[in-house]
C-alpha cells in the first residue's frame, strides 16, 4: 500500500479518484475546500510552500496532481499557478523523498483553443508541440517542461504527464458531434472522456511500475466523439490546411484525432465509454 497525495481532491475528477484509490492506498487529499471523501484532508494550495509544510510529517510515495487554473482563468493566473505552482509542489515533495508523479496535463497543450489553430499532423502525436495563442495551452505545456526540468535535477524521478481529454459525467455524456462550424476549443468537442475512464487512467498511471524519466501520453479514447466521419468534420473546419487523409482509410473513419497507442502500450489503458 502506497501513500498518495492527490491535489485538487475536491474537484470533479479529484473526488472520484480519491474515493477509488483510498480503497487500496493511503490517500491524502489536498484542496482548498473539503472533498467529502473518506481520506485525510489538508486544506491549502499546492503552490504555497507554507501550505505544503502541513505535509512535513507525512510520507509521500506518489503525487497525482490534478489541481490547476482551467481555461477560464486569466493568462497571469494560468502561468503563475499551473507553471510556477507546479514547480513549488514538485520541489517540496522531491525534497521530501517522493519520486513518482502523475500530472494532469491537457490535450489543449497543443493550443487548439483558437479557431486559428492548425495541427502539424493528425492524429496528433503524444508530444505534439504547443502552438497556443491564448495562455491555457501554454501553461500546460510549460508545466510539462517543469517536470522535465525537475527530473533532470533528480534523475530517479518518474513523471507521467497525461494530456487529458474533455471529461464529462458518465450519466450525461454529450451527443456525438456532427459536421458544423469551427469554433473555440474545437478538438475538445470531439475528444470526450467519461469521468470513470479518467479515474482509471490516473489510477493505472499512479500504480504503474517505477520508470525514471518523463513521459507524455494522450489520455483519450480510441474513437472520436463524432456521429459523422472525422475527415468530413475536419475538412469543414480546416479545408486543405491539414492533411486528414488518414481518416479516409477504411477502418479509420471514426478514429480519435489524438494518437493513443502509447497509453495503451505502457499503461494498458483503453477507454470503455465510446460514442
N, C-alpha and C positions, 0 to 999 in steps of 0.2 A: 504494500500500500504506500503510495507516494503522497507527499504534501504538495498541494497545487494551489497557487494563488490565481484567482480569476478577477481581473479588473473589469469594471463595467458590469458587475454582477446583478445590478438592479435593472439592467436593460432588457430589451425584448429577447435577445439570444442568451444573455448572461444568466437570467433567472432559470431558464430551462436547462442550460448547460450545468450550472452549479447543482441543480437538483439531481440531474442524471449522474454526474461524476461523483457526488458525495456518497453514492451507494458503494463505491469501490475505492475511494481515496479520501484522504484528509483534506477537504477543500476549505480554503479561507477566501471569503468574499471581500472585495474592496470596492466601495462605491460611495457616492455622496448621499444616497438615500437607501434605506433598509431594503434588501432584496426579498425579504419574506420567504427565505428558504431555510431548510434545517441544516445550517452550517454556520461556523463562526463568521462574524462580520466586523470589518474595520471601516469606520466612517472616514472618508478622506478622498483626496485627489491624487492620482498616480503621479502627477507632475510636480508635486510638492514634497521636497525632502523631509520637511517637518512632519507631514502626514505619514510618509513611508517609515519614519522612525518607530511608529507603532508596531512595526513588524520585527523589530530588533531581536526579540526573544524567540521568534518562530523559525523553524527550519523550512526552507522553500526548495523543493526539488524541481519544480517546473512552474512556469508562468503561462497562463493563457490571457493574452492582452486584447480585450475587446473594447475597452473604453476609448472614446475619441470624440472630437468635434466632427459632426457629419457635414454633408454637402450644403446644409442650410446655414452654416456658420460663416463668419467673415474670413477673408484671406488671412488676416492677422491672427485670429483665433486658431485657424486650422494649422498654420505654421508653428505657432507657439506651443500648442497643446500636442498635436499629432507628431511633431518632429522633436522639438526640444523636450517636451514632456516624456516622450519615449526614451530619449537619451537618459533623462534623470532616472526613470524606472529601471532601465537596464543597468545603469551604473550602480545603483543601490543594490539590486538583487545579485548581480555578478560579484560585487564586493562581499556579499554575504553567502557566497558559495553556490548559487544557482547556476546551472549550466544548460538548462532546457527551456526554450521559448517557442510558443506558438502565437503568432501575431495576426490580428485581423487587418489585413490589407484589403484591397478592393479591386474588382475588375475595372473600376473607374480610374485606377492608377495610370491607365493608358491615356486618359484625357478626353473621354467621349462625351463629357457634359455639353460641350459646344456643338451646335449643328455644323460648324466648320470642320470638325474632326474628320479625318480620313485615316484609317489604319494603314500600316505599311503592307500588311497582307492579312488575309483571312483563310482559315480560322486563325485568331490571334494567338501567338505562342505565349507560354507562361511568362517570359521575360520581355514582352513587347515594350519598347521604350515609352517614356512619358512624353506625350505631345499636348499637355494640358494648357489651357488658356484661362482657367477660372480659379485655381487655387487648391481645390479639394484633391484632385488627382495628383497634383504636385506634392501636396502634403503627405499623401500615402506613399508615393514613390520615394520621397526623401526619408520617410520612416523606414522603408526597406533599406535605403542606403545607410541609415544609422545602425541598423542591425549588422550590416556588413562591416562597418567601422568598429563596432564593439567586438565582433567576432575576430577581427584582425588583432585586436588587443589581447583577447583571450581565446586562443585557437581551439580549446576544448568545448567551446560553446556550440550548441546545436540550435539553429533557428529555422523554423518553418514559417514563411510568410504566405498565408492563404489569401489569394486575391478572390475575395468572397463575392458571390452573385448578389443580386437584389433578393432579399429574404422576405418572405410573406408567411402569414399564419397558415398552417395546414388546412384549417377549416374555411379559409377564404382566399384561396389562390385565384388570381385574375384569369379571365378568359384568354386563350392563346391569341397572339397579335396577328392581325391581317395587314395586307398592303395598305399603307396610309402615309400621311405627311411626315416629313423629317422634323423632329423637334429636339429639345434638350434631353440629355440622358437616354438617347435612342437605344443604344445597345443594352442598357439596363432593362428596357421594357421587354426584351426578347431573351433575357438571361435571368430566369427566375428560379429560386430555390425555396423549397418548403423549410420551415424552421427545424423540423425534425431531422432533415438531411444536413442542415448546417451544424446542428448539435453533434451529429455523428461524425462529420468531417473534423471538427475541432477535437473531439474525443479520440479519434484514431490518430490524429497528429500528436496529441499530448501523450498518448500511450505507446507511440512508435519507438522502436529501439534507438538508443542514443547514436547520433551520427554527426560528428563535428563538421561544421560548415554552415552555410546559409543556402536554403532552398526557397524558391518562389514557385507556387503552384496555383493554377487557376482552379478555384473551387466552384465548379459549375456542373450542370447535368450534361449528359451526352447528347441531348436533343435541345434545340432552340425552343423557346416558348412561343410557338407560332402555329397558326392554322393554315397559312399559305406557304408555299416553298420559300426557303430562305433567300435564294437567288432573286426571286421576284421582289421581295421586300427590300433587299439591299440595293438592287438596281434602281428601284423607285427613289431610294434615298440619295444614292451617290452617282447614278448614271454610269459613265465609263471611268470614273476616277479611281475605282478599285476593282481589281480582277476578282470576280466572285465565281469563276468557272468551276471551282471545287464543288460548289453546291449544285452544279448541273449534272454531276456524275451520278449514275444510277446508285441508289442506296445512300446517298449523302444529301438528298434534297432537304432534309429537316435536321441535319446535324447542328450541334452547338457552334456558335460563331467564335468560341474560345476552344483552344486545344485542351483536352482533359486527360490525355494519356499518362502524364506524369503522376498525377494524384492517384490514379488507379493503380499504376505500376508500383509506386513507392508506399502508398498507404492502404491500398485495397479499397479505395472509396469510389463508389458509383452511386449517383443519386437514385433514390427509389421513386420519388414523385415526379412524374413526367407528364407533359401535356397529352 
